[in-house]
Amino acid sequence: MGRLVRSWIVAAVCLCPTPALACAVCFDATDENRRAFLDTTIFLTVLPLVLIFGGGYWIYRQTTAPVPG
Amino acid sequence: MATDPNLRLVHPPPRQLRRAVPDQVLGVMIFILTEIMLFAGFISAFAIARSSNDAWPPPNQPLLPVQETALNTLALLLSGAVLSYAGRRFASDPRAALRPMIVSMLLGAFFVVFQGVEWVSLLSDGLGLTTSTHASFFYVIVGAHALHALGGLGVLVALVAWLRAGTLTADGFWAARLFWYFVVLLWPVLYWQVYLR
């Protein structure tokens, strides 16, 4: 039974090929579009890390700064 | 079990914690952080859409008023600078901050009204929300910023009222300034992305 199912799956994959897109919104294959995806991925990955660690460092500096007076 | 009646519990003195940031300021900082990510998402989606179109903005639609908006950008930046000056004045004499706060508020109001006039003009020229992808992004991104500017303007009006009533605290003023700086500094980025690119 398992062998039959496997055969059907292999047959379905081989007989019904369709383009597999890396993500649901990859609708354009131009270099500019790929570059935009790469740039925005880096941007959206790095930005929250910079904000959180930057804010955390600023608060740490505020805490450890000498009390005026 | 018998206890010694002379035994007294001695608590250690409470540890003195230094307050790093006032609560209001921390709250506004967290809010701004989420708003930055919102606009980062908008800008990223805009960049992807731009890269997928050969002609950007589409040639068959009204042009955005780049030069007029540059003047408006200047007014908003000036508003932030004047509010920063008000903050320094407030530290020495709160009453002395009133005039720069009013100037900052008026400059902010000028920005918001100018944006409204610009939108009315664009709509009458035929640039609607569904005219093109570019137009949709324009109204969503600039509109989201305009909502923040309106909110910030409301805060500035409240600040002036509280200062006149003598109830404005330094922490509250700091938090409000922080939000307005966010509105002010975000706009040149949006202007560059939406109007100039």
Contacts between the chains, C-beta under 8 A, distances in Angstrom:
chain1	res1	chain2	res2	distance
A	25	B	48	7.3
A	27	B	52	6.8
A	28	B	51	7.4
A	28	B	52	4.5
A	30	B	51	7.3
A	30	B	52	7.7
A	32	B	51	4.5
A	33	B	48	7.3
A	33	B	51	4.5
A	33	B	52	5.4
A	35	B	51	7.0
A	36	B	47	5.0
A	36	B	48	5.1
A	36	B	50	7.3
A	36	B	51	3.6
A	36	B	52	8.0
A	37	B	48	6.5
A	39	B	47	6.9
A	40	B	44	3.8
A	40	B	47	5.6
A	40	B	48	6.3
A	43	B	40	6.7
A	43	B	43	8.0
A	43	B	44	6.3
A	44	B	40	6.0
A	44	B	41	7.2
A	44	B	44	5.7
A	47	B	36	7.2
A	47	B	37	7.1
A	47	B	40	5.4
A	48	B	33	8.0
A	48	B	37	6.2
A	51	B	33	5.3
A	51	B	36	6.3
A	51	B	37	7.9
A	52	B	33	7.5
A	55	B	29	6.2
A	55	B	33	6.9
A	59	B	20	4.9
A	59	B	21	5.9
A	60	B	20	7.8
A	62	B	20	4.2
A	62	B	21	5.9
A	63	B	18	5.8
A	63	B	20	4.3
A	67	B	18	6.8
